[in-house]
Amino acid sequence: MKSQAITSNFTEANAEALAVAVFKDEKASSGVIKELDSLTGGSISSIIKSEEFKGESGDIAYFVIEAKGKVKASRLLLIGAGDKADYAAKDVSPLSGAAARYLRKRNVKSFAFLPRCEGDAVEIAQNAMQGVVTSKFDLDKYRKDKNAKEINSFTVCVEGAKAADLKKGLDRGQAIGDGMNMTRDLANEPPNILTPTEMANRAKKMAKETGLKCEILDEAKMEKMGMGSLLSVSHGSAEPAKLIVLRYEPKKSTGKKGELLALVGKGITFDTGGISIKPASGMESMKYDMTGGATVIGTMMAIANLKPSVPVIGIVAAVENMPGGKATRPSDIVTAMNGKTVEILNTDAEGRLVLADAVHYAEKQGATRIVDMATLTGAVIIALGDINTGIMGNDQGLVDEIIECGKEAGENFWQLPVGKDYSKGIKSDIADVKNIGPSRKAGTIIGAVFIQEFIDKAKWAHLDIAGTAWADESTPHHSKGPTGVAVRTLVKLVERSQ
């Protein structure tokens, strides 16, 4: 898709359609709205007066431009932006995405967008572009009658901005949007296609295309390293586990000497629950249980294209959890890479088992800050629904920084506590720890404190994305299905480290 930026003359943009943000209760009596009202023969003032369009968030109105010859566009789209006082750069991407999806359905190939947002021009253009890029994702990859309609050209207008800033923002938005879409594509793949081996192959291909270093550890290497916790999950599957290691190394680092951020993801490509098998109803959704790993791959892709000046390592524990003849049994005891023994009481609490060895491996690779992400618990969905991602950690500064990055990116995080009192819940009578706690108590927190047992000195945060990684319903700017949550936040976290 071609993209370009203009800094004035929005109505003269060379596009089939114009899309513009309109605020709640705004009138067509001045500025660009008055000008557009004239182009539509008074249609805008008419629908505002009749209250058919109020400028509320989600409101949309579509017009034919009647003033032929005065503008190149033949269509106009108004998009409600809500209260002007609450409108910020993070709100631009839903508007541009909604415009793109609406216009694409009407076979419009090109449009210009006026976000009318005050603030940093780079960030505004970035969010506008990211919204359009992520709006392209749909669930029709394996359908014969997939949607062939596309937006081929996008123009953003930020009045008074520098053209170079807008170009930088467009490039950044493309990189972040592409990373989010890769995450979403991986999360949507059926498990017969996206096995641990295939997930590793796609990561390797992406790394080659973007200049990342990539290493794939097979089961023999992991066994030699003592990753008994991770490997216990793959015993029941015919598909071998893989540990995917992606490295971004800038030509010149400006970060603190010795500092290394690691992004670690749970990559359970399908989760039956193992011997502690899940109910049949809803099990098909467990193809998305590798979304934490997909988020790491998508974020690393964005980082490689954005080229920040700090090193980052991405680690994905890619495993399939099946109830085969060699599967781990409830009551088995395994030894993790850090030497701790784990009593496995429920094989469906498998994500924490693979993350245990993955986060320890990250620290062994020199990571001083570790952020893991996983569709870890159903309990977080009960607690926070699909609005907030649960966040926990051993360093308040790191947790606060992630929450703040999320606010800037338009992603919500809610902190839950961890501590010694919760850690008592995973104390085992016969091993160092057990992989579940008291029945129906603090399930999300128990998952986090288990992972914390395998962190030594690093600052660590855990993101439970089980509720936010998948959308059951579509929105005007987003298809239903995988959301790509946390990619934008993690990119901001990386860039703050420069």
C-alpha positions as CSV (number, residue, x, y, z in Angstrom):
1,M,0.0,0.0,0.0
2,K,1.3,3.4,-1.0
3,S,1.3,6.1,1.7
4,Q,2.0,9.8,1.6
5,A,1.6,12.8,3.8
6,I,0.3,16.4,3.2
7,T,0.5,19.3,5.6
8,S,-2.3,21.5,4.1
9,N,-5.1,21.6,1.5
10,F,-6.8,18.4,2.8
11,T,-9.7,18.8,0.4
12,E,-7.3,18.8,-2.6
13,A,-5.8,15.4,-1.8
14,N,-5.6,13.1,-4.8
15,A,-7.8,10.4,-3.5
16,E,-11.2,8.8,-4.2
17,A,-12.5,9.6,-0.7
18,L,-11.9,12.0,2.1
19,A,-12.2,10.9,5.7
20,V,-12.3,13.4,8.6
21,A,-12.6,13.2,12.4
22,V,-15.6,15.1,13.8
23,F,-16.0,15.8,17.5
24,K,-19.1,15.4,19.7
25,D,-21.7,18.1,19.2
26,E,-19.5,19.9,16.6
27,K,-21.3,22.2,14.2
28,A,-20.7,22.8,10.5
29,S,-20.4,26.5,11.0
30,S,-16.6,27.0,10.7
31,G,-13.3,25.5,9.6
32,V,-12.9,22.4,7.6
33,I,-16.4,21.0,8.5
34,K,-18.0,24.2,7.0
35,E,-15.9,23.7,3.9
36,L,-16.9,20.1,3.6
37,D,-20.5,21.0,4.2
38,S,-20.4,23.2,1.2
39,L,-18.9,20.4,-0.9
40,T,-21.8,18.2,0.0
41,G,-24.5,20.8,-0.6
42,G,-25.3,21.3,3.1
43,S,-25.7,17.6,3.8
44,I,-23.4,17.7,6.9
45,S,-25.2,20.5,8.6
46,S,-28.5,18.8,7.8
47,I,-27.6,15.5,9.5
48,I,-26.0,17.3,12.5
49,K,-29.2,19.3,12.9
50,S,-31.4,16.2,12.7
51,E,-29.0,14.5,15.2
52,E,-28.5,11.6,12.8
53,F,-24.8,12.2,13.4
54,K,-23.6,13.5,16.8
55,G,-19.9,13.0,16.6
56,E,-20.0,10.3,19.2
57,S,-17.2,7.7,19.1
58,G,-18.2,5.2,16.5
59,D,-20.6,7.4,14.6
60,I,-20.1,7.3,10.8
61,A,-21.7,9.2,8.0
62,Y,-21.0,8.8,4.3
63,F,-21.7,11.3,1.5
64,V,-21.4,11.9,-2.2
65,I,-19.4,15.1,-2.9
66,E,-21.7,17.1,-5.1
67,A,-19.3,20.0,-6.0
68,K,-17.8,18.4,-9.0
69,G,-14.5,19.9,-10.2
70,K,-13.7,21.6,-6.9
71,V,-12.1,18.5,-5.3
72,K,-10.7,15.3,-6.7
73,A,-12.5,13.0,-4.2
74,S,-16.0,11.9,-5.0
75,R,-16.9,10.6,-1.5
76,L,-16.7,11.9,2.1
77,L,-16.7,10.0,5.3
78,L,-17.3,11.6,8.7
79,I,-16.0,9.6,11.7
80,G,-17.1,10.4,15.3
81,A,-14.1,11.1,17.6
82,G,-16.1,11.8,20.8
83,D,-15.2,14.5,23.2
84,K,-12.5,16.8,21.9
85,A,-11.0,17.2,25.4
86,D,-10.4,13.5,25.6
87,Y,-9.0,13.0,22.1
88,A,-5.3,12.1,21.9
89,A,-2.8,10.5,19.5
90,K,-3.7,7.0,20.7
91,D,-7.2,7.5,19.5
92,V,-6.2,8.2,15.9
93,S,-5.6,4.5,14.9
94,P,-9.2,3.3,15.7
95,L,-10.5,6.2,13.5
96,S,-8.2,5.6,10.6
97,G,-8.8,1.8,10.8
98,A,-12.6,2.3,10.9
99,A,-12.4,4.6,7.9
100,A,-10.3,2.0,6.0
101,R,-12.6,-0.9,6.7
102,Y,-15.7,1.1,5.9
103,L,-14.3,2.4,2.6
104,R,-12.8,-0.9,1.6
105,K,-16.2,-2.5,1.8
106,R,-17.4,0.1,-0.7
107,N,-14.6,-0.7,-3.1
108,V,-12.8,2.6,-2.5
109,K,-9.1,2.2,-3.4
110,S,-7.6,5.4,-2.0
111,F,-8.5,7.8,0.7
112,A,-7.1,10.8,2.6
113,F,-7.5,11.1,6.3
114,L,-7.6,14.3,8.4
115,P,-7.2,13.2,12.1
116,R,-7.5,16.7,13.5
117,C,-5.4,15.8,16.5
118,E,-3.1,18.1,18.4
119,G,0.3,16.8,19.6
120,D,3.4,15.2,18.2
121,A,3.1,14.9,14.4
122,V,5.2,11.8,14.2
123,E,3.0,9.9,16.7
124,I,-0.2,11.1,15.0
125,A,0.9,10.0,11.6
126,Q,2.2,6.7,13.0
127,N,-1.1,5.9,14.6
128,A,-3.0,6.8,11.5
129,M,-0.9,4.5,9.4
130,Q,-0.9,1.7,12.0
131,G,-4.7,1.8,12.1
132,V,-5.0,1.4,8.3
133,V,-2.4,-1.4,8.2
134,T,-4.1,-3.4,11.0
135,S,-7.5,-2.8,9.5
136,K,-6.5,-5.1,6.6
137,F,-6.4,-8.2,8.7
138,D,-9.3,-10.6,8.3
139,L,-10.0,-14.2,9.2
140,D,-10.5,-15.3,5.6
141,K,-7.0,-16.7,4.9
142,Y,-8.3,-20.2,4.2
143,R,-11.6,-19.2,2.6
144,K,-12.1,-19.6,-1.1
145,D,-14.2,-16.5,-1.3
146,K,-11.8,-14.2,0.6
147,N,-12.2,-10.5,0.4
148,A,-10.2,-9.2,-2.5
149,K,-11.0,-5.5,-1.9
150,E,-8.0,-3.4,-0.8
151,I,-7.0,0.1,0.0
152,N,-4.1,0.7,-2.3
153,S,-3.2,4.3,-1.3
154,F,-3.4,6.2,2.0
155,T,-2.8,9.9,2.6
156,V,-2.6,11.5,6.0
157,C,-2.9,15.2,6.6
158,V,-1.6,17.0,9.7
159,E,-1.9,20.7,9.2
160,G,1.1,22.8,10.1
161,A,3.4,19.7,10.5
162,K,6.7,19.1,8.8
163,A,6.5,16.7,5.9
164,A,9.6,14.9,7.1
165,D,8.0,14.2,10.5
166,L,4.9,12.8,8.8
167,K,7.0,10.6,6.6
168,K,8.8,9.2,9.6
169,G,5.5,8.6,11.4
170,L,4.1,6.7,8.3
171,D,7.1,4.5,8.2
172,R,6.9,3.8,11.9
173,G,3.2,3.0,11.7
174,Q,3.8,0.6,8.8
175,A,6.5,-1.3,10.8
176,I,4.3,-1.5,14.0
177,G,1.2,-2.5,12.0
178,D,3.1,-5.2,10.1
179,G,4.4,-6.6,13.4
180,M,0.9,-6.6,14.9
181,N,-0.5,-8.3,11.8
182,M,2.2,-11.0,11.9
183,T,1.3,-11.7,15.5
184,R,-2.4,-11.9,14.5
185,D,-1.7,-14.2,11.5
186,L,0.3,-16.6,13.7
187,A,-2.3,-16.6,16.4
188,N,-5.1,-17.4,13.9
189,E,-3.3,-20.4,12.2
190,P,-4.8,-23.8,12.7
191,P,-2.6,-26.2,14.8
192,N,-2.2,-28.7,12.1
193,I,-0.4,-26.0,10.1
194,L,1.4,-24.0,12.9
195,T,3.3,-26.7,14.7
196,P,6.3,-25.8,16.9
197,T,8.5,-26.6,13.9
198,E,6.5,-24.4,11.6
199,M,6.5,-21.6,14.1
200,A,10.3,-21.8,14.3
201,N,10.5,-21.8,10.5
202,R,8.4,-18.7,10.2
203,A,10.5,-16.9,12.9
204,K,13.6,-17.9,11.0
205,K,12.3,-16.6,7.7
206,M,11.2,-13.3,9.3
207,A,14.6,-12.9,10.9
208,K,16.4,-13.4,7.6
209,E,14.2,-10.8,5.9
210,T,14.7,-8.2,8.6
211,G,18.3,-8.8,9.7
212,L,17.7,-10.4,13.1
213,K,19.9,-13.2,14.3
214,C,18.0,-16.4,14.9
215,E,18.8,-19.6,16.7
216,I,16.5,-22.6,17.1
217,L,17.2,-25.0,20.0
218,D,15.9,-28.5,19.4
219,E,14.9,-31.0,22.2
220,A,18.3,-32.5,22.3
221,K,19.9,-29.1,23.1
222,M,17.2,-28.3,25.6
223,E,17.6,-31.6,27.3
224,K,21.4,-31.1,27.5
225,M,20.7,-27.7,29.1
226,G,18.4,-29.3,31.7
227,M,15.1,-27.8,30.6
228,G,13.1,-30.6,32.2
229,S,10.2,-28.3,33.0
230,L,9.6,-27.2,29.3
231,L,10.2,-30.6,27.9
232,S,7.7,-32.2,30.3
233,V,5.0,-30.5,28.3
234,S,6.0,-31.9,24.9
235,H,6.3,-35.5,26.0
236,G,2.8,-36.4,24.9
237,S,3.1,-34.9,21.5
238,A,4.6,-36.3,18.2
239,E,5.6,-32.7,17.4
240,P,9.0,-31.8,18.9
241,A,9.4,-28.7,21.0
242,K,11.5,-25.8,19.8
243,L,13.0,-22.8,21.6
244,I,13.2,-19.9,19.3
245,V,15.8,-17.2,20.0
246,L,15.8,-13.9,18.1
247,R,18.4,-11.3,18.7
248,Y,18.4,-7.6,17.7
249,E,21.8,-6.0,17.9
250,P,22.1,-2.3,16.9
251,K,25.3,-1.2,15.2
252,K,25.9,1.3,18.0
253,S,24.1,0.9,21.4
254,T,23.1,4.0,23.4
255,G,21.6,2.0,26.3
256,K,23.1,1.5,29.7
257,K,26.1,-0.8,29.5
258,G,25.3,-4.3,30.5
259,E,21.5,-3.8,30.2
260,L,19.6,-6.3,28.1
261,L,15.8,-6.5,27.7
262,A,14.4,-10.0,27.0
263,L,10.9,-10.6,25.6
264,V,9.7,-14.1,26.4
265,G,6.6,-15.8,25.1
266,K,4.5,-18.8,25.7
267,G,4.1,-20.6,22.4
268,I,1.8,-23.6,23.1
269,T,0.7,-24.2,19.5
270,F,-2.2,-26.3,20.7
271,D,-3.3,-27.1,24.3
272,T,-5.5,-30.1,24.9
273,G,-4.6,-29.9,28.6
274,G,-2.6,-33.0,28.3
275,I,-3.6,-35.8,30.7
276,S,-5.6,-33.2,32.6
277,I,-7.6,-32.9,29.4
278,K,-9.9,-29.9,28.8
279,P,-13.6,-30.2,28.1
280,A,-14.4,-30.6,24.4
281,S,-16.5,-27.4,24.3
282,G,-14.3,-24.5,23.4
283,M,-11.1,-26.5,23.0
284,E,-10.8,-25.3,19.4
285,S,-9.9,-21.9,20.7
286,M,-6.7,-23.3,22.1
287,K,-5.0,-22.7,18.8
288,Y,-4.4,-19.2,20.2
289,D,-2.5,-20.5,23.2
290,M,0.7,-19.5,21.4
291,T,-0.2,-15.8,21.2
292,G,2.5,-14.8,23.8
293,G,5.1,-16.3,21.5
294,A,3.5,-14.8,18.4
295,T,3.6,-11.4,20.2
296,V,7.3,-11.8,20.8
297,I,7.9,-12.6,17.1
298,G,5.7,-9.7,15.9
299,T,7.4,-7.3,18.3
300,M,10.8,-8.4,17.2
301,M,9.8,-7.9,13.6
302,A,8.7,-4.3,14.4
303,I,11.9,-3.7,16.3
304,A,14.1,-5.0,13.5
305,N,12.4,-2.6,11.1
306,L,12.4,0.4,13.5
307,K,16.1,-0.1,14.4
308,P,16.2,1.3,18.0
309,S,19.7,1.8,19.5
310,V,19.4,-0.8,22.2
311,P,19.8,-4.6,22.0
312,V,16.8,-6.9,22.5
313,I,16.4,-10.6,22.7
314,G,13.2,-12.5,22.0
315,I,12.6,-16.0,23.2
316,V,9.6,-18.3,22.3
317,A,9.0,-21.6,23.9
318,A,7.1,-23.4,21.2
319,V,5.5,-26.7,22.4
320,E,2.3,-28.7,21.7
321,N,0.5,-30.2,24.8
322,M,-1.1,-33.5,24.0
323,P,-2.2,-36.6,26.0
324,G,0.0,-39.2,24.4
325,G,1.3,-42.4,25.8
326,K,4.5,-40.6,27.0
327,A,2.7,-37.6,28.3
328,T,3.5,-36.2,31.7
329,R,1.1,-37.4,34.4
330,P,-0.3,-35.5,37.4
331,S,2.0,-36.2,40.3
332,D,5.2,-36.4,38.1
333,I,8.2,-34.5,39.4
334,V,10.6,-32.8,36.9
335,T,13.7,-30.7,37.3
336,A,13.9,-27.3,35.7
337,M,16.9,-25.6,34.2
338,N,17.7,-23.7,37.4
339,G,17.8,-26.9,39.3
340,K,14.4,-26.5,41.1
341,T,12.1,-29.5,41.2
342,V,8.5,-29.1,40.2
343,E,5.6,-31.3,41.2
344,I,3.1,-31.3,38.4
345,L,-0.4,-31.7,39.7
346,N,-2.2,-30.4,36.7
347,T,-0.9,-30.8,33.2
348,D,-3.2,-28.1,31.9
349,A,-1.1,-25.6,33.9
350,E,1.5,-26.1,31.2
351,G,2.3,-22.5,30.1
352,R,4.1,-21.7,33.4
353,L,6.2,-24.9,32.9
354,V,7.5,-23.8,29.6
355,L,8.0,-20.2,30.7
356,A,10.0,-21.4,33.8
357,D,12.9,-22.6,31.6
358,A,12.5,-19.9,29.0
359,V,12.8,-17.0,31.5
360,H,15.8,-18.7,33.2
361,Y,17.4,-19.2,29.8
362,A,16.9,-15.5,29.1
363,E,18.7,-14.5,32.3
364,K,21.5,-16.9,31.4
365,Q,21.8,-15.0,28.1
366,G,22.5,-11.8,30.1
367,A,19.0,-10.4,30.3
368,T,18.7,-7.8,33.1
369,R,15.0,-7.0,32.4
370,I,12.6,-9.7,31.4
371,V,9.0,-9.3,30.2
372,D,7.1,-12.5,29.6
373,M,3.7,-12.7,28.0
374,A,1.3,-15.6,27.9
375,T,-2.4,-16.6,27.5
376,L,-1.8,-18.1,30.9
377,T,-5.0,-18.3,32.9
378,G,-8.8,-18.3,32.5
379,A,-8.8,-16.6,35.9
380,V,-7.6,-13.3,34.4
381,I,-10.6,-13.3,32.0
382,I,-12.9,-13.7,35.0
383,A,-11.1,-10.9,36.8
384,L,-10.5,-8.4,34.1
385,G,-12.5,-9.5,31.0
386,D,-11.2,-8.4,27.6
387,I,-10.5,-4.8,28.7
388,N,-7.3,-5.0,30.7
389,T,-4.2,-7.2,30.5
390,G,-3.1,-8.5,33.9
391,I,0.4,-7.4,34.9
392,M,2.5,-8.5,37.8
393,G,6.2,-8.3,38.5
394,N,9.1,-8.1,41.0
395,D,10.1,-4.6,40.1
396,Q,7.6,-1.7,40.5
397,G,9.6,0.6,38.2
398,L,9.4,-1.9,35.3
399,V,5.7,-2.6,35.9
400,D,4.9,1.2,36.1
401,E,6.9,1.8,32.9
402,I,4.9,-0.9,31.0
403,I,1.6,0.5,32.3
404,E,2.6,4.0,31.2
405,C,3.7,2.8,27.7
406,G,0.4,1.1,27.4
407,K,-1.5,4.3,28.2
408,E,0.4,6.1,25.5
409,A,-0.2,3.2,23.0
410,G,-3.9,2.9,23.8
411,E,-3.6,-0.5,25.6
412,N,-4.8,-1.1,29.1
413,F,-2.9,-3.0,31.9
414,W,-4.1,-3.6,35.4
415,Q,-1.6,-4.6,38.1
416,L,-2.3,-7.6,40.4
417,P,-0.1,-8.3,43.5
418,V,2.6,-10.9,44.0
419,G,4.5,-11.7,47.1
420,K,5.6,-14.2,49.7
421,D,2.1,-14.8,51.0
422,Y,0.9,-15.9,47.5
423,S,4.1,-17.9,46.9
424,K,3.2,-20.1,49.9
425,G,0.4,-21.4,47.7
426,I,2.8,-23.2,45.4
427,K,4.9,-24.8,48.2
428,S,5.1,-28.6,47.6
429,D,5.3,-31.3,50.2
430,I,7.7,-33.4,48.1
431,A,9.3,-31.0,45.6
432,D,10.6,-27.4,45.6
433,V,7.3,-26.1,44.1
434,K,4.1,-27.4,42.6
435,N,2.5,-26.0,39.4
436,I,-0.9,-25.1,40.8
437,G,-2.2,-23.5,44.0
438,P,-5.3,-23.8,46.1
439,S,-8.4,-24.6,44.1
440,R,-10.2,-21.5,42.7
441,K,-8.0,-19.0,44.6
442,A,-5.9,-16.3,42.9
443,G,-5.3,-18.4,39.8
444,T,-3.7,-15.6,37.8
445,I,-1.4,-14.5,40.6
446,I,-0.4,-18.2,41.3
447,G,0.7,-18.5,37.7
448,A,2.8,-15.4,38.0
449,V,4.5,-16.4,41.3
450,F,5.3,-19.8,39.9
451,I,7.2,-18.1,37.0
452,Q,8.9,-15.8,39.5
453,E,10.5,-18.8,41.1
454,F,12.8,-19.1,38.0
455,I,13.9,-15.5,38.0
456,D,17.2,-14.9,39.8
457,K,18.3,-11.2,39.8
458,A,16.6,-9.8,36.7
459,K,13.8,-7.2,36.9
460,W,10.8,-9.1,35.7
461,A,7.2,-8.4,34.6
462,H,4.5,-10.9,33.5
463,L,1.7,-10.1,31.2
464,D,-1.3,-12.4,31.2
465,I,-3.0,-11.7,27.9
466,A,-5.5,-14.5,28.0
467,G,-8.4,-12.1,28.0
468,T,-7.1,-9.4,25.6
469,A,-5.3,-11.5,22.9
470,W,-8.6,-12.5,21.2
471,A,-11.7,-10.5,20.4
472,D,-15.0,-12.4,20.1
473,E,-16.6,-9.6,18.2
474,S,-15.4,-7.3,15.4
475,T,-15.3,-3.5,15.9
476,P,-15.5,-0.8,13.2
477,H,-11.6,-0.7,13.0
478,H,-10.8,-4.3,13.8
479,S,-11.8,-7.8,12.7
480,K,-12.8,-10.3,15.3
481,G,-10.1,-12.8,16.3
482,P,-6.5,-12.1,17.4
483,T,-5.8,-8.6,18.4
484,G,-2.0,-8.2,18.4
485,V,-2.2,-6.8,22.0
486,A,1.0,-5.6,23.6
487,V,3.1,-5.1,20.5
488,R,2.6,-1.3,20.5
489,T,3.4,-1.2,24.3
490,L,6.5,-3.3,24.0
491,V,7.8,-1.3,21.1
492,K,7.4,1.9,23.3
493,L,9.2,0.1,26.2
494,V,12.1,-0.8,23.9
495,E,12.4,2.8,22.6
496,R,12.3,4.3,26.1
497,S,15.4,2.3,26.9
498,Q,17.5,4.2,24.3
